[in-house]
Amino acid sequence: MSQIEDKIALKELVDTYAIYGDQRKMKEQAALFSENAIVELYFGGQLASTLHGRQEIEDTFTAFLKDFETSYHFNGQQTVILNDNGATGIAYCTVTLIGAENGKKMKTTFGIHYNDEYTRVNNQWLISKRKSIFGWQDKAELGI
């Protein structure tokens, strides 16, 4: 693949991750990670959790989203640096979650950036390590 093709493939990988999350396709989302991938979740600058492998990633993401009726990921800028069968990158995302809380419909929005490491396996790009850094959060009652 050319560098341009690789960068497009990596952008599609990050976008597909977001789409699968919104569609609640957690098994398919977890398959976008390498077999022994690591996901680190940071809140308020502190490491809150470390996930190891596809199954733990799938189980944790499924459990997190179970309390929300809707999720919406909106991806922004992404940069990547390619090196042979690997790459590193940063991608920005805004995630909005809608769910009931104390009888009220609530909207929680997170500003997140992902520090990613990617690996190519059988000519397919996968996420091998993701640091999910939740930089800010806004919660409000939804006016519907």
C-alpha positions in Angstrom: 0.0 0.0 0.0 1.1 3.6 -0.6 1.3 6.0 2.3 -1.9 7.7 1.1 -3.8 4.4 1.1 -2.5 3.5 4.5 -3.6 6.9 5.9 -7.0 6.5 4.4 -7.3 2.9 5.8 -6.3 4.2 9.3 -8.9 7.0 9.1 -11.5 4.4 8.1 -10.4 2.2 11.1 -11.0 5.0 13.6 -14.3 6.0 11.9 -15.5 2.4 11.8 -14.7 2.0 15.5 -17.0 5.0 16.2 -19.8 3.7 14.0 -19.7 0.3 15.6 -20.0 1.9 19.0 -23.0 3.9 18.0 -24.6 0.8 16.4 -23.9 -1.3 19.6 -21.8 -3.8 17.5 -19.3 -4.4 20.3 -18.0 -7.7 19.0 -17.3 -6.1 15.6 -15.8 -3.1 17.4 -13.5 -5.3 19.5 -12.4 -7.1 16.3 -10.8 -3.8 15.2 -8.2 -4.3 17.9 -5.3 -6.7 17.7 -5.6 -10.0 19.6 -3.6 -8.8 22.6 -4.5 -5.1 22.4 -4.4 -2.8 25.4 -6.8 0.1 26.0 -6.1 2.6 28.8 -8.9 4.9 30.0 -7.9 8.2 31.5 -10.3 10.5 33.3 -9.2 13.8 34.9 -5.6 13.0 33.9 -5.6 9.8 35.9 -5.5 6.2 34.6 -8.8 4.7 35.6 -8.7 1.3 33.9 -6.6 -0.9 31.7 -8.2 -3.4 29.4 -6.3 -6.4 27.9 -7.4 -8.3 24.8 -10.5 -8.2 22.6 -12.8 -10.0 25.1 -12.2 -7.6 27.9 -12.5 -4.7 25.6 -15.8 -6.0 24.3 -17.2 -6.8 27.7 -16.2 -3.4 29.3 -17.5 -1.3 26.4 -20.8 -3.3 26.4 -21.2 -2.8 30.1 -20.5 0.9 29.9 -23.0 1.6 27.1 -25.9 -0.5 28.6 -27.2 2.4 30.6 -27.5 4.7 27.5 -30.2 4.5 24.9 -28.2 6.5 22.3 -24.6 7.1 21.7 -23.1 9.4 19.0 -19.4 9.6 18.1 -18.2 12.5 16.0 -14.6 12.2 14.9 -12.5 15.2 14.1 -8.9 15.6 13.2 -6.4 12.7 13.0 -2.7 12.5 12.3 -0.7 9.4 11.8 3.0 8.5 11.4 3.7 5.4 9.4 6.6 3.0 10.0 6.7 -0.3 8.1 3.9 -2.5 9.5 3.1 -0.1 12.3 1.9 3.4 12.9 1.2 5.8 15.7 -1.5 8.5 15.7 -3.7 10.8 17.5 -7.5 11.2 16.8 -10.0 13.5 18.4 -13.6 12.6 19.1 -16.7 14.1 20.7 -19.0 11.5 22.2 -22.6 12.3 23.2 -24.5 9.8 25.3 -28.3 10.0 26.0 -29.8 8.1 28.9 -32.3 8.3 31.8 -31.1 9.5 35.2 -33.5 10.0 38.1 -36.5 10.0 35.7 -35.0 12.7 33.5 -33.5 12.3 30.0 -29.8 13.4 30.3 -27.2 14.2 27.7 -23.6 13.6 28.6 -20.9 14.8 26.2 -17.2 13.9 26.4 -14.3 15.5 24.6 -11.8 12.6 24.0 -8.6 12.2 22.2 -7.0 8.8 21.4 -3.3 8.2 21.4 -3.1 5.1 19.2 -0.6 2.5 18.1 -1.6 0.6 15.0 -0.3 -2.6 13.5 -0.9 -4.3 10.2 -1.9 -7.9 10.4 -2.6 -9.8 7.2 -2.7 -6.5 5.3 -5.3 -5.1 7.6 -4.8 -2.2 10.1 -5.7 -2.9 13.7 -5.5 -0.9 16.9 -2.8 -2.5 19.1 -2.8 0.1 21.9 -5.2 3.0 22.6 -4.9 5.6 25.3 -8.4 7.1 25.6 -8.0 10.4 27.3 -11.3 11.9 28.4 -10.4 15.6 28.6 -13.7 17.1 29.5 -17.3 16.3 30.2 -20.6 18.2 30.1 -23.9 16.9 31.4 -27.3 18.5 31.0 -30.9 17.6 31.0 -32.1 17.0 27.4 -34.9 19.4 26.5 -37.1 16.8 24.7 
